[in-house]
Amino acid sequence: MPAAKPPLFLAPMAGVTDLAYRLLASECGADFTVTEFTAASGLTRRNTNSWLKVESDPREKPFIPQIFGGDIEEMVTTVKLLQDRADIIDLNFGCPAPKVCRNDAGAALLRNPDRVVKMVRACIEAADVPITVKMRLGTGSGPNTALEICQRLEAEGVERICVHGRTLKQRYSGESDWSQIRNIVRAVEIPVIANGDVVNAKTAAACLEQTGAAGLMIGRGAIGRPTLFHEIKRDLGWSDDKPLWGIDDPAVARHWCWERYVELSSELYHDHHNKNLKRHAVSFTKGLPGASAMRVELHSIQDQKKLGHRVSEYLEELASPEAVA
């Protein structure tokens, strides 16, 4: 039998990886998707918006909600609340956002490896489903703690670790340090997923070669471009599946994906407003001819159906005439 190809993950991203976008990314070739990272405090207090972030659908398999928090008891309570619906629960120690780190959560916890280990241990003890972790290389102040933490988390029973090759201090600047991810891959037996600076098939192949990682997680490269997963698999010879959009034309693909996202949104969010629709509209039109004027127009459209229709119209006009005939 041929060796299994490394899985591709859609990274958890606030304001991006809503349920409709996760289903779309899966249709476009993502092997795993993860929810927007969600505050344990919001879930334990039954905040409606927080619970909307961890909604799923039978088509989403496995369902992986990602949670963050600085309070161990709150994280444990959240694990217990989610495990009846989750296939895997992912813990976030990677978010660099100041409002998260101010509460001693996300990547800020990496300054205290003992606390990370204590939190993960408590969550594993409370869970009936696998626990995975996403993290960075460290805080960027003092030595990077990632390798030590990964070895300790493996001993605790974490099933998989995803490492973003930047520190908290770097946020999204500079380059992802794949060499440090490689050191972690060599130091543990559990699967390590590499994250950072994978934007096409060439960087995907380079990252896998340089890190030896068990898979890749793609974040910013997949915003507005869910077809990236199909493109990587096609260009690396991992799959000869025909694209759902018919032909490998970028404009046609983008138009199809937007139409599909709107279709999924209307199906899934008929009871409430899709808070991410406008952000996705901007992402799907970014870098295209007339995109700046289009963005200005989009900000003035409040009705979601009208907004969806306007973007569809715009993308259809850019698709090659023979393709949309």
N, C-alpha and C positions, 0 to 999 in steps of 0.2 A: 504493500500500500504506500502511496506517496505521503511524504511527511506533511502534517497539517501546517497550513500557513499561519503566521502570527496574526492574532486577532486585532482588529482596528476598533478603537473606542471613541465615541463622541464624548468629549470632556464635559463635565458639569459646568455650566456658565449661567450666572445670574442674568435674567432678562432674555436669555437665548434658548436654553434647552427645556422649553415647555413641552408638554405631552405631544402636541401636533408636530413640533419640530423633531422630537425624538423618533416618532413613527416614520416621518419623512426620511430622516437620516438612515434608519434601518432599511427602508425600501431602496435607498441609494447605495447600500452596501456596508453600512456600519454593523459590526458584529455585536457590539455592546453599546448601550446608551445609559446615561446617568442623569438623574433629575437636577434641576437647579439646586444649588446648595441651600439648605433650609435650616433656619435657627431652631435648635432644640427648645429654646424658651418659647418660641411662637407655637410650636406643636404641643408642648405640655400645657400651654394656656388656652388651647383650642382656638387659636387665631385662624379665622376663615381663610385669609390669603395664604397663610403658611400651609394649611392643609390642601389648598388648591394646587400647590407646587408638587405635592406628592400623590396626586391622582395618577392612576394608571389605566390600562386597557388590556383586554385579553390578548391583543396582538403584540404587546410588549413583553417579550420573554428573553432574558430574565428581567424582572423589574428591580432596579437598583436605586433606591432613594439615597441621597447624600445629606448628612446632617453635620452641623458644627455647633460648638458651644464651649464655654469655659468652666461650666459647673458639672462635675462628674455625675452627681445624683440626677441632674436634669437630662444628661445624655443617656443614662441608663433607663430612665423612665421613657424617653423617646424611643429607644430601641424596643422596649416592651410594647409600646403603642404601635410601632410599625411592622413588627415581625409577622403579624397575621397576613399582611398583604405583600411584604417584600420577599424576594428570593435571596437577596444579598443586601446588606446595609453597609454603606461606605462612610467612613469618618473623615472629615476634612481637617487636615493640619497644613493646608497649603495656601489658603486664601490670604493675600497680602493687603486687602482693603483696610484702611485705617479704622473705619467704624467697627470692623470685626476684631481687629487686633487690640483696639482699646479695651475691649472686654476680655482680654487674655484668651482669645479663641483663635481659630485658624492657624496661620503660620507663626503667630506670636508664641504659641505653646512650645515651639521647637527649642526655645531657649531653656526649657526645663524638661529634659528627657524623662526624668523620673515621673513627672506629672502626666506626660503623654502615655507612658507605659501603664501607669495606674488607671488612667481613664480607659484605655483600650482593654486592659484586663477585666475591669468591671463590666464593660459592654459585652465582652465575649462570654463572661459568666452568666449574664442575663439573657443572652441570645439563643434562639433555637435555629437561627439561620447563620450562614457564614458572615464574618466581619472582614471588610477590606479597608485599606487606608490610602488616602492620597496626601502627599506631602511635598515639601521643597527640600533644598539642600541644607537649610538652616536659616538663621535670622540674618546672616551677613555681618553680624557683630560678634567677634570671637570665632572660635573654630566651628566648622560646619558639623552639625550633630547627626546628619541623616544616616550615615553608615551605622553608627552606634545604635540609633533608634531602630533601624530596620532589623538589625540582628536581634535586638531585644524583643521586638514585636513578633518576629518569626518564632521565638521561643514561647511567646504567649499564645500562639495559635492563630495569628492573622493569616488569612488564606492567600492574599495577594496584596502587593504594594505598588502604587503608581508614584513615580518620582518626577516632579518637574525640575529640570536642571538649572533652576535659578534660586537665589536666596530671597528671603522676605524683603531685604533692603533693595534688591534689584527691581522688584516688582516685575515689569515686563521689558526692562531695558537690557541692553547688552545681548550676549548670546547664551543660549542654553548650554550648560557644561555637560556634554555627553560623556566625557571621560569619568566624571564623578559618578554618573549613573552606572557606567561599566564597573567601577569598583564595588558598587553595591550589588550588582548582578552576580559578581564573582564571590561575594561574601555571604550570600544566603542561598537557600535551596528553593524557597517559594518563588512563584512567578513575580518578576519585576516588570512593570509596564513603563516605558519611557515616554515622557511628555515634554514638549518644548521645541518650537521651530520646525515642525513637520508641516510643510505646506504643499507638497506635491510628491510624485513618485520618486523623484531623485533624492529629495531629503528624507523620505521614508526609508529608502534602501540604505542611505548613508547612516541614518540613525540606528537602524537595526544592526548594521555591520560594526559600527563603532561601539555600541553598547552591549550587544549580545542579548538585548531585552527580549522578553517573551511576547511582547506585543507593543503597540503604539497607541497613545491617547492623543487625539487631535482636538484643539480648542479653537483658537482664533482663526486658523486656516479654514475651518469649516463653517464660519459665520457667513451666511449668504451663499455658501457653496457646498451644500450637502452632497453634491455630485463628486466631491473630492474622494470619497471612499471608493466609489466605482472606478474613478480614474486611476487611483493607486493600484487597485487590484488588476485592472486592465493593463496598465503600462508595465507592471512587474510580472505579468504573465500568470497571476494567481487565479484569474477567472476569465472565462470567455463568455460570460453571461451577456446577453444583449441588453442595452440600457432600456429602461421603461419608457424613455422619451423618444425611442425610435432610432434616431441617428446621433452619432457623436458630433453634434454641432453645439458649441458652448451656449449660443443664444437660445437655441431651441430647448436645451437642457434647463437653462435658467427659467425660461417661460413655463415649462412643464412643472418644475419644482415649485414655483410660486403658486400656480393654479392648484397644485396638489396640497400645498400648505394651507391655502385658503379653504379648500374643500374639507380637509381634516379639522381645521379650526371651527368651521360652521357646524360640523358634525359633533365635535367634542364640547364646544363651549356655547351651545345654544342657550344655556341657562345663565350665562354671565359673559361679561366683556373680556375679550382677549387683550390683556394689558401689554403683550409683546408685539402685537401686529404691526404697529407703526415702526418699531425698531427693526423688525425683520424687513419691512418694506424698504427702509433706508439701506439695509445691508444687501438686499437683493439687487438694488439699482446702483450700488457704489461702483465707481470706476467706468461706468458705461457712458456713451455719448449723451449729453444733455442731462446727466445725473444731478448736477447742482441745481438747475432750474426745477427738476423733478422733485428734489427734496423740499424746496421752498413750497412747492404746490402741495406736497403731502402733508406738511405741517398745518396747512389751512383746512384739511379735510377731517372732519370729526366723525362722520358716519363710517363705520367699519366696512360695510358692504361697498360703499362708494370708493373707499380707499383701496380695497382689494381689487375692484374692477379697474380702477385707474392704473394701478401697477401692472395688471394683466395686459391692458391695452398698450401700455408703454413697452413692455417686454415683447409683446407679439409683433409690434412694429419693427423691433430690432432683429427679430429672428429672420433668417434668410427666406425670401419670398417663396422659393420653391418648397421649402420645408414646411411652411404653414399653409400652403395651398390646399 
